[in-house]
Amino acid sequence: MRLVFAALLTLSPGLASAADGQRKEVATCPEWNEKLMDRLTRNPPYLSSARVPKGLKIGRCLFEVKGKRLIDGKCAYAIRKDGEFEIQGPRQVYPGLDYPDCYVGSFSISTDHFIQVDHELLDGGATGPGWWAHWNEDKRATHAHWFLGSVAKRGACFINSETKICLWKQ
């Protein structure tokens, strides 16, 4: 019976189960999605100290692909302890800040480029000495599916023959 009740709570469009077992009201994704997504994609807000989600900081970034400059200036970033990092363009939107944080991942939206630089993976899953970069080539894509290739660290930048990714902390 508990399993059935838990499943009903999870599937109920207006309720989500919080980690502490309490129920909390959340917006249902279909109710906000069309109007708000249209407004945010037509005119996304610009990055500011008031719009930095927890875990991200504001820095300065440069991102070029095949000679085209896509990010140049203010950006949001996160660096993990192992040196891997992610940068997000200044016109990115965030769940819980710019639109409801729905419990359905398919309702996430993106309005700017983001890039992930990770350690290369070797056969067997071990990390190698080099770096790989991925990005969302289409600003609307919510996953970094496009592979930029292996990149080499040069100062504050990671580069290869087709891309340059730089991050300066502020």
N, C-alpha and C positions, 0 to 999 in steps of 0.2 A: 504494500500500500504506500509506504514512504517513497518508493521508487516511482510509482505512478504520479504521486503528488509533486515530486521534484521535477519530473518530466513535464507536467502541466505548467508549473511555474516557469520553466525554461522556455517553453513554447508559447506562453501567453504573450501577446504583442506588447502589453504595457508594463510588464513586470520583469525584473531581472533579479537573480539571486546574488546577493552580496557575499563576499568572502566570509563575513562573520555570521552568515546564516540569516541576516535580516533582509527583508524585501525592500527594495527601493524602486520608486517610480522612475522610468526613463522614457524619453520620447520614442515613439515607434518610428522606425526609419522611413516607411512609406509616407508618413504624415509630413515630414520636413524635407524630404529628399529633393523633390523637383524644384520647388521655388527657391529654396536656399542654395542648392547646388548651382542653379542658373545664376543667381546673384553673385555667389562667390567666384564662379569661373569667369564671369564678365568683368568683375572688379574686385580681385582679391586684396585683402588688407596688406599693408606693408609691415615688415618686421619691426618691432619696437620692444623696449624693455618690459612693457606691460603685456606683451604677447609672446612670451617665451615659456613654452611648456616645461614642466619639471624635467630635469635631466638634460636639458639643452642650454647652451650658452650662446652669446652673440660674439661673433668674430668677423674677420674679413676674409673673403674667399675669392679665388679666381678659378674658373672652370672653363676650359676650351676643348672643343672636339673638332678635329679636322680644320683648324684655323678659325673656327667660329666661336666667339666669346659668348657664353651663355650665362655665366654669373661673374660679376665683377664688383665687389664691394661687400656690403653687409650680408651676413648669412647666419644661420643657426647651425650649431655643431655639437657633437658629442664624441668624446674620445674614451675608449675603453682602456683598462689597465694594460692590456697587451699591445697597445699602440694602434689597434684598428679604430677607424673613425667613420662618421657619417656627417655630411654637410647637406644643408637644405637651403634652397634659394630664398631670397627675401620676400617673395610673394606666396610662400607656402601657407596652407591653412592646417589647423590642428583640431582633432576631435576633442570635445570637452571645452574648447576655447572658442572656436569659430563656428562649430556646429555640434549637435548632440553627439555624445560618445555612446553610440549604439553598441549593443552587444553582438550585432551581426557585422562581421568584418567586411562583407561585400558592400557595405554602405560607406566605406572610407572614401575620401576624395583627395585629390592632389591638384594643386594649381601652379606648381613650380617644379623645377628639376631638383633631384636629390641624388647624391653619389655615395657609394659605400666603398671604402678601401679596407680590404681584409688580407690576412696572411694567406698565401697560396696554400692549397691543400694537396698533399702528396697521396700517392696510392696508399690505401689502408686508413685514410682519414687523418694522418698526422699533418701538422702544419710545417710548411717549408720556410726557408729563409727569405723568400721573395714576397711580393705583394700583388694582389689582383684588384681590379676596380670594376664596379658595375654601376649602372645608372638607369633612370627611367627616361628613356629617349623621348617619349611622349609625355609632356607635363601632366597629363591626366592619368597616367599609369600609376598605380599605388604600390608597385613592386619594382625593384631594381633588376629587371630581367635582361637588360642589354649589357653584354660583356664588353668592357673597354680593353681588356687584355691585361697582360702583366705590366706593372709599372715599377719604375725604379725611384727610390727616394733621392731627391736632390734639394737639400736645405728644407724649406717649408713646403716643397712641392713633390708630387709624385707624377712622373712623366713617362711617356713612350712616344713612338713616332706619330701618333694621332691624337694624343690627349695630354692635357696639363691640368693637374688638380692641386691647388695650393690652399693652405689654411694658416692664417695668422691669428693667434689668440689676442683678444683685446683686454 
